[in-house]
C-alpha cells in the first residue's frame, strides 16, 4: 500500500512537472501523512472525490501545486520569504480529510441543506487532522494558520458556522473529544465573516489563500472532466460512479 502511494505521488509529480530536488523535498514533508492508514484508506474506492479521482489522489495533486506556487512566489520576490512552506503543505494535505465518501452516498447527502457535504466537510477535515496528526498542531501559531486555511479553502464557497446548532458531523465523537483550545479556534474561524449560518471569507493567512488557489487549479484543470462530475458538486450524485450500498 505504501509503495502504491509513493508511485502515485511520483506519477502526479510528473504530470505537474515537479522534478529533481523538489520531488524529494516535498515527499519528506508529506510522507508521514501519506503513510497513515486513514490517508491510505482514502486513496481507494469508495472515497471518490472529483469524478473518478480519490480523495488521496486529489490531495497529493493539491500538495504538489501548493508547493509550486509557494516556491514560485519566494523566487519572484524576497518579500514572500516569510511564507511558511510546511504550513501551506499541511493545509493541502488536510483540507479534504473528511469522514465519509460523498458522491452517491445517501448517508452523506441526506442532511439539512446547511449541513450538506460542501458546507461541512472542512470542519470534519480539521477534526480528523488534529486527531490523527496531533504533533503537527503543537505550535499555537501554526495551528491557527492550518485550521483557518482548511476551514476556508473552498472560498468563495461558504463554510458552515459553528454556532451551537446541530452540525450533523460524521465524526461528531472526535469533535467532542478535541481539546477546547482547538474548538475555540475553529469556532472563531467560522464566525468571522458570518452571514446567517455560513462564513464567507478567505483565509486570513497567505498560506491558506495559496492552497485555496491550488485547489481550484487542480479541480478545474485536471480533476473535473465530465458534466456528471460538475453536476455532482450540487446534487451529490454522479452517474459515472457506481452507487454505494
C-alpha positions in Angstrom: 0.0 0.0 0.0 2.8 2.4 0.9 4.6 1.7 -2.3 1.4 2.3 -4.3 1.0 5.7 -2.6 4.6 6.7 -3.5 4.1 5.6 -7.1 1.0 7.7 -7.3 2.9 10.7 -5.9 5.7 10.3 -8.5 3.1 10.0 -11.3 1.4 13.2 -10.2 4.8 15.0 -9.9 5.5 14.1 -13.5 2.0 15.3 -14.5 2.5 18.6 -12.8 6.2 18.9 -13.9 7.7 18.8 -10.4 11.2 17.5 -10.8 14.6 16.8 -9.2 15.3 18.0 -5.6 11.8 19.4 -5.2 10.2 15.9 -5.5 12.3 14.7 -2.6 11.9 17.8 -0.5 8.1 17.7 -0.8 7.9 14.0 -0.2 9.9 14.4 3.0 7.2 16.8 4.3 4.2 14.7 3.3 5.4 11.1 3.7 4.3 10.6 7.4 0.8 11.7 6.4 0.7 9.7 3.2 1.7 6.5 5.1 -1.0 6.9 7.7 -3.7 4.2 7.5 -6.5 6.8 7.2 -4.8 8.5 4.2 -4.2 5.2 2.5 -7.9 4.3 3.1 -8.9 7.5 1.3 -6.8 6.7 -1.7 -9.1 3.8 -2.7 -12.7 3.1 -3.6 -15.3 4.2 -2.4 -13.6 7.5 -1.5 -14.2 9.2 -4.9 -13.7 13.0 -4.6 -13.9 14.6 -8.1 -15.3 12.4 -10.8 -13.2 9.2 -10.5 -10.2 10.6 -8.6 -9.9 9.6 -5.0 -9.5 12.0 -2.1 -5.9 10.8 -1.6 -5.1 11.4 -5.3 -6.7 14.8 -5.2 -4.8 15.8 -2.0 -1.4 14.7 -3.5 -2.1 16.9 -6.5 -3.1 19.9 -4.3 0.1 19.5 -2.2 2.3 19.5 -5.4 0.6 22.6 -6.8 0.7 24.4 -3.5 4.4 23.6 -3.2 5.0 25.0 -6.7 3.1 28.2 -6.0 5.0 28.9 -2.8 8.4 28.3 -4.4 7.4 30.5 -7.3 6.4 33.4 -5.1 9.6 33.1 -3.0 11.7 33.1 -6.1 9.8 36.0 -7.6 10.1 38.4 -4.7 12.1 38.3 -1.4 9.1 39.9 0.4 7.4 36.5 0.2 10.2 34.7 2.1 8.1 34.8 5.3 5.7 32.2 3.8 5.7 29.0 5.8 6.1 26.3 3.2 5.3 23.5 5.7 2.1 25.1 6.9 0.9 25.6 3.3 1.6 21.9 2.6 -0.1 20.7 5.7 -3.2 22.7 4.8 -3.2 21.0 1.4 -2.7 17.5 2.9 -5.5 18.0 5.5 -8.1 20.2 3.7 -10.2 17.3 2.4 -9.5 14.7 5.0 -13.3 14.4 5.7 -15.1 11.4 7.1 -17.5 9.8 4.6 -17.4 9.4 0.8 -19.9 11.9 -0.6 -20.7 11.0 -4.2 -23.7 8.7 -4.4 -23.7 8.3 -0.7 -27.2 8.7 0.8 -25.9 9.0 4.4 -23.6 11.9 3.4 -26.3 13.7 1.4 -29.5 13.1 3.5 -29.0 16.1 5.7 -30.2 19.6 6.2 -29.1 21.9 3.4 -26.8 23.9 5.7 -25.2 20.6 6.8 -24.5 19.2 3.4 -21.1 17.9 2.5 -19.9 21.0 0.7 -20.6 23.3 3.7 -19.5 20.9 6.5 -16.5 18.9 5.2 -13.8 21.4 6.0 -14.8 21.2 9.7 -14.7 17.4 9.6 -11.3 17.6 7.9 -9.9 19.8 10.7 -11.2 17.4 13.4 -9.6 14.4 11.7 -6.3 16.1 11.1 -5.9 17.2 14.7 -7.0 13.7 15.9 -4.7 11.7 13.6 -1.7 14.1 13.5 -1.5 15.9 16.9 2.2 16.6 16.7 1.6 18.9 13.7 -0.7 21.1 15.9 1.6 21.6 18.9 2.6 25.1 17.9 -0.2 27.5 18.6 0.5 29.9 15.7 1.0 27.1 13.2 -2.3 25.6 14.4 -4.1 28.9 13.8 -2.9 29.1 10.2 -3.5 25.4 9.4 -7.0 25.4 10.9 -8.1 28.7 9.3 -6.7 27.6 5.9 -8.5 24.3 6.0 -11.8 25.8 7.0 -11.8 28.4 4.3 -10.2 26.5 1.5 -13.4 26.4 -0.5 -13.7 30.2 -0.8 -15.8 31.8 -2.4 -17.9 28.8 -1.4 -19.0 29.3 2.2 -18.4 27.0 5.2 -20.9 26.2 8.0 -20.6 28.3 11.1 -20.0 26.5 14.4 -22.8 28.4 16.2 -24.2 25.9 18.7 -26.8 24.4 16.3 -26.5 20.8 15.2 -23.8 20.3 12.6 -24.6 16.7 11.8 -20.9 15.9 11.7 -20.0 12.4 10.6 -17.1 12.5 13.1 -19.0 14.1 16.0 -17.4 11.9 18.6 -14.0 13.0 17.5 -15.1 16.7 17.6 -16.4 16.3 21.1 -13.1 14.8 22.2 -11.0 17.7 20.9 -9.1 19.9 23.3 -11.2 23.1 23.9 -8.4 25.3 22.6 -8.9 23.7 19.1 -12.7 24.0 19.3 -12.3 27.7 20.1 -10.0 28.3 17.1 -12.5 26.5 14.8 -15.5 28.4 16.2 -13.9 31.8 15.9 -12.6 31.0 12.3 -16.2 30.1 11.2 -17.9 33.0 13.0 -15.9 35.7 11.4 -17.4 36.7 8.0 -20.7 35.2 9.1 -23.8 35.6 7.0 -26.6 33.6 8.6 -25.4 30.1 9.3 -22.4 30.4 6.9 -19.0 32.0 6.9 -17.9 33.6 3.7 -14.3 34.8 3.6 -10.8 34.0 2.5 -8.3 32.6 4.9 -6.5 35.3 7.0 -3.2 33.8 6.1 -1.4 33.7 2.8 -0.6 30.1 3.2 -4.3 29.3 3.3 -5.0 31.5 0.3 -2.3 29.9 -1.8 -3.6 26.5 -1.0 -7.1 27.6 -1.9 -5.8 28.7 -5.3 -4.0 25.4 -5.8 -7.2 23.6 -5.0 -9.1 25.4 -7.8 -6.3 24.8 -10.3 -6.3 21.1 -9.6 -10.1 20.7 -9.6 -10.8 22.7 -12.7 -7.8 21.7 -14.9 -7.3 18.1 -14.0 -10.0 16.5 -11.7 -13.3 17.6 -13.2 -13.6 16.4 -16.8 -17.2 15.5 -17.2 -20.7 17.0 -17.0 -21.6 14.4 -14.4 -18.7 15.5 -12.2 -19.8 19.1 -12.2 -23.4 18.2 -11.5 -22.3 16.0 -8.6 -21.0 19.1 -6.9 -24.6 20.3 -6.5 -26.6 17.0 -6.4 -24.1 14.6 -4.7 -24.9 12.1 -7.4 -22.5 11.0 -10.1 -23.7 8.5 -12.8 -20.1 7.8 -13.7 -19.6 6.1 -10.3 -21.4 3.0 -9.1 -23.9 3.8 -6.4 -22.8 2.9 -3.0 -24.6 0.3 -0.8 
